[in-house]
Amino acid sequence: MTREMESLIARAESLLARLEGVLPAPLPTTDWSAHAFRWRRQQGRGYLQAVAHPHRIRLADLQDIDTQKMLLVGNTRQFLRGLPANNVLLTGARGTGKSSLIKALLTDYAAEGLRLVEVDKTDLVDLSDITDLLRNRSERFLIFCDDLSFDADEPGYKALKVALDGSVSAAADNMLICATSNRRHLMPEFMKENLETQYVGDEIRPGETIEEKISLSERFGLWLSFYPFDQDAYLDIVRHWLGHFGIKRLTPQTRQAALQFALQRGSRSGRVAWQFARDWAGRQALRRS
């Protein structure tokens, strides 16, 4: 090999090294054997990241929300069998099991082909790309948007509206959108917007701004509402989770401690019941040891 050829090869290798530093790295490949995924972005491009250890909670663990559970399970079973099913909006009090109910569907129905894709609110603008990626898969995907709410003019708001209603391209048959929110209408409502309301005789006509904000939640075909638990329901959930940790009886002492625990947090919810059961079971085990 001549000296000129060696110089040319060296220059080519140097140029390739510089190009590799400028060009974006290849996106990670999707591990389709996983049951749960997160939508991630890298250098402006999105990809599905497999979740190695998804949160395992069973439908049987969720107490005192039987009606919501029945409706959601029925809708999901329709979806898994390729029958018509609706996108789902779960709204209401915090800590009452909205997100857990979606995660429990994955635990109970993953063997039937159900998969979960968690998408952050800021990434909803990529819903069309996610749809293209999943459309031809044999699995059935729930697109999970947790704790969803929007401020005015957020780009994800319009992207979600398009995904729920469909655009020029048809919605994918193997995808449903499931969103949870503390707000029924997903967007803040302001006093000044009520000034747009018109009164024609006995008829009330909401202004255009209010109609626009309500229109997003109306695009979900199944609405599930969750309410704060009363004392008896809260104690039922405490009893269930204590049993999960091996404590079979709810003694008067434990009952009083559970009520005080909820009072300190200003909430009787499934989340608070779970937190109390963990705390109580851990303290009892520490005493015994």
C-alpha positions in Angstrom: 0.0 0.0 0.0 1.4 3.4 -1.0 1.9 6.2 1.3 -0.8 8.3 -0.5 -3.3 5.4 0.0 -2.5 5.2 3.7 -3.0 8.9 4.0 -6.4 8.8 2.2 -7.6 5.9 4.5 -6.5 7.8 7.6 -8.4 10.9 6.4 -11.5 8.9 5.7 -11.4 7.3 9.1 -11.0 10.7 10.7 -14.0 12.0 8.7 -16.2 9.1 9.7 -15.3 9.6 13.4 -16.3 13.2 13.2 -19.6 12.3 11.5 -20.4 9.7 14.2 -20.1 12.4 16.8 -22.6 14.6 14.9 -25.2 12.1 13.8 -27.8 11.0 16.4 -27.2 7.6 18.0 -29.6 4.8 16.9 -32.7 4.5 19.0 -33.0 1.5 21.3 -34.9 -1.4 19.9 -38.2 -2.2 21.4 -38.4 -5.4 23.5 -41.9 -6.6 22.4 -41.8 -9.5 24.9 -42.4 -6.9 27.8 -46.0 -6.3 29.0 -45.6 -2.6 29.9 -43.8 0.3 28.1 -43.0 4.0 28.5 -42.8 6.4 25.6 -39.4 8.1 25.8 -37.7 10.7 23.7 -34.0 10.8 22.7 -32.5 13.7 20.7 -36.0 14.7 19.5 -37.1 11.2 18.5 -39.5 8.9 20.3 -39.3 5.2 21.1 -40.9 2.6 23.4 -38.9 1.7 26.5 -39.8 -1.7 28.0 -40.6 -1.6 31.8 -38.7 -4.4 33.4 -40.7 -4.5 36.6 -44.2 -3.2 36.2 -46.3 -2.4 39.3 -48.1 -5.7 40.1 -51.5 -5.1 41.7 -54.6 -7.3 41.1 -58.2 -6.3 40.5 -59.1 -8.3 43.6 -56.9 -6.0 45.7 -59.0 -2.9 44.9 -61.9 -2.7 47.3 -65.1 -0.7 47.4 -65.0 0.4 43.8 -67.0 -2.5 42.5 -69.1 -0.6 40.0 -66.2 1.2 38.4 -64.3 -2.1 38.3 -67.2 -3.9 36.6 -67.6 -1.3 33.9 -63.9 -1.1 33.1 -63.4 -4.8 33.0 -66.4 -5.2 30.7 -65.0 -2.6 28.3 -61.5 -4.2 28.4 -62.9 -7.7 27.7 -64.7 -6.3 24.7 -61.5 -4.7 23.5 -59.4 -7.9 24.0 -61.9 -9.8 21.9 -61.8 -7.3 19.0 -65.3 -6.0 19.8 -66.2 -2.3 19.9 -65.0 -0.6 23.1 -64.6 2.9 24.3 -61.7 5.1 25.4 -61.9 5.6 29.2 -61.7 8.7 31.4 -61.4 8.0 35.2 -61.9 11.1 37.3 -62.5 12.0 40.9 -61.0 12.1 44.4 -57.3 11.5 44.8 -56.1 8.2 46.1 -59.3 6.3 45.3 -57.8 3.8 42.9 -58.0 5.4 39.4 -54.4 4.6 38.4 -54.3 1.3 40.3 -57.3 0.1 38.4 -55.6 0.6 35.0 -52.4 -1.1 36.3 -54.5 -4.0 37.7 -56.0 -4.6 34.2 -52.5 -5.4 33.0 -51.8 -7.8 35.8 -55.0 -9.8 35.2 -55.2 -9.7 31.4 -51.6 -9.6 30.2 -51.8 -13.3 29.4 -54.7 -12.5 26.9 -52.5 -10.0 25.0 -53.1 -6.8 26.9 -50.2 -4.4 27.0 -49.8 -1.0 28.7 -48.0 2.1 27.2 -47.6 5.0 29.6 -47.4 8.4 27.9 -46.6 11.6 29.7 -48.8 14.7 29.1 -45.9 16.5 27.4 -45.5 13.6 24.9 -49.1 13.4 23.8 -48.1 15.3 20.6 -46.4 12.0 19.6 -49.7 10.0 19.7 -49.8 9.8 15.9 -46.3 8.3 15.9 -47.2 5.9 18.7 -50.3 4.8 16.7 -48.2 4.1 13.6 -45.8 2.0 15.7 -48.5 -0.1 17.3 -51.1 -0.4 14.5 -49.9 -3.6 13.0 -49.0 -5.4 16.2 -51.1 -8.4 17.3 -51.2 -7.3 21.0 -53.9 -5.0 22.4 -52.6 -1.7 23.8 -53.9 0.6 26.5 -52.4 4.1 26.1 -52.2 5.2 29.7 -52.1 9.0 30.6 -52.0 9.4 34.3 -53.0 12.5 36.3 -54.0 14.3 33.1 -54.9 18.0 33.1 -54.1 20.8 30.7 -53.4 24.5 30.8 -54.7 26.7 28.0 -53.0 26.3 24.6 -50.9 23.2 25.5 -50.1 21.3 22.3 -50.9 17.9 23.9 -54.6 19.0 24.3 -55.2 19.2 20.5 -53.2 16.0 19.8 -55.4 14.1 22.3 -58.6 15.4 20.8 -57.4 14.3 17.3 -56.5 10.8 18.7 -59.8 10.4 20.4 -61.9 11.4 17.4 -59.7 10.3 14.7 -58.1 12.3 11.9 -57.9 11.6 8.2 -56.4 8.2 9.1 -58.6 5.8 11.1 -57.9 5.1 14.7 -56.0 1.8 15.4 -58.3 -1.0 16.3 -55.7 -2.4 18.8 -55.4 0.8 20.9 -57.6 2.4 23.6 -56.7 5.6 25.5 -57.2 5.4 29.3 -56.7 8.7 31.2 -57.0 9.5 34.9 -57.6 13.0 36.2 -58.8 14.9 39.3 -60.6 17.2 37.0 -63.8 16.1 35.2 -63.2 18.5 32.2 -59.3 18.2 32.2 -58.8 22.0 31.9 -59.1 24.9 34.4 -62.3 26.8 34.4 -62.3 30.6 35.1 -65.0 32.8 36.5 -64.8 35.2 33.5 -65.8 32.3 31.2 -69.2 32.2 32.8 -69.9 35.7 31.5 -70.1 34.2 28.0 -73.2 32.2 29.0 -76.4 33.3 27.4 -79.9 33.0 28.8 -82.6 32.7 26.2 -85.9 32.4 28.1 -85.4 29.3 30.4 -82.6 28.0 28.2 -79.0 28.3 29.3 -76.4 28.4 26.5 -72.8 28.0 27.7 -70.2 30.2 26.0 -67.8 28.9 23.3 -64.9 28.7 25.7 -66.7 26.5 28.2 -68.0 24.3 25.3 -64.5 23.9 24.0 -63.2 22.7 27.4 -66.0 20.3 27.9 -65.6 18.9 24.4 -62.4 17.0 25.2 -63.8 14.9 28.1 -66.9 14.2 26.0 -64.7 12.4 23.5 -64.1 9.6 26.0 -66.9 7.1 25.5 -66.7 5.7 29.1 -66.6 8.0 32.1 -65.9 6.5 35.5 -66.2 8.7 38.6 -64.5 8.0 41.9 -65.6 9.5 45.3 -64.0 9.8 48.7 -64.5 6.8 50.9 -66.6 6.9 54.0 -65.2 5.5 57.3 -66.6 2.0 56.9 -65.2 1.7 53.3 -61.8 3.0 54.5 -61.6 0.4 57.3 -62.6 -2.3 54.8 -59.6 -1.4 52.7 -57.3 -1.2 55.8 -58.5 -4.7 56.7 -57.7 -6.0 53.3 -54.2 -4.6 53.2 -53.4 -5.7 56.7 -54.4 -9.3 55.6 -52.0 -8.8 52.7 -49.2 -8.3 55.2 -50.3 -11.3 57.3 -52.3 -9.5 60.0 -55.7 -11.3 60.2 -57.7 -9.2 62.6 -58.6 -5.5 62.8 -58.4 -5.0 66.6 -59.9 -2.0 68.3 -56.4 -0.7 68.8 -55.6 -1.1 65.1 -58.9 0.5 64.1 -58.3 3.5 66.2 -54.7 3.9 64.9 -56.0 3.6 61.3 -58.6 6.4 61.9 -56.0 8.6 63.5 -53.7 8.0 60.6 -56.4 9.1 58.1 -57.2 12.1 60.2 -53.6 13.3 60.2 -53.6 13.2 56.4 -57.0 14.8 56.0 -58.2 11.9 53.7 -59.8 8.5 53.9 -58.6 7.0 50.7 -57.3 3.7 49.4 -53.9 5.1 49.2 -54.0 6.2 52.8 -55.3 2.8 53.8 -52.4 1.1 52.0 -49.9 3.5 53.6 -51.3 2.8 57.1 -51.2 -1.0 56.6 -47.5 -0.8 55.5 -46.6 1.3 58.5 -48.6 -0.8 61.0 -47.3 -4.1 59.7 -43.7 -2.9 59.6 -43.9 -1.6 63.2 -45.5 -4.8 64.5 -42.9 -6.9 62.8 -40.1 -4.7 64.2 -41.5 -5.1 67.7 -41.6 -8.9 67.4 -38.0 -9.0 66.2 
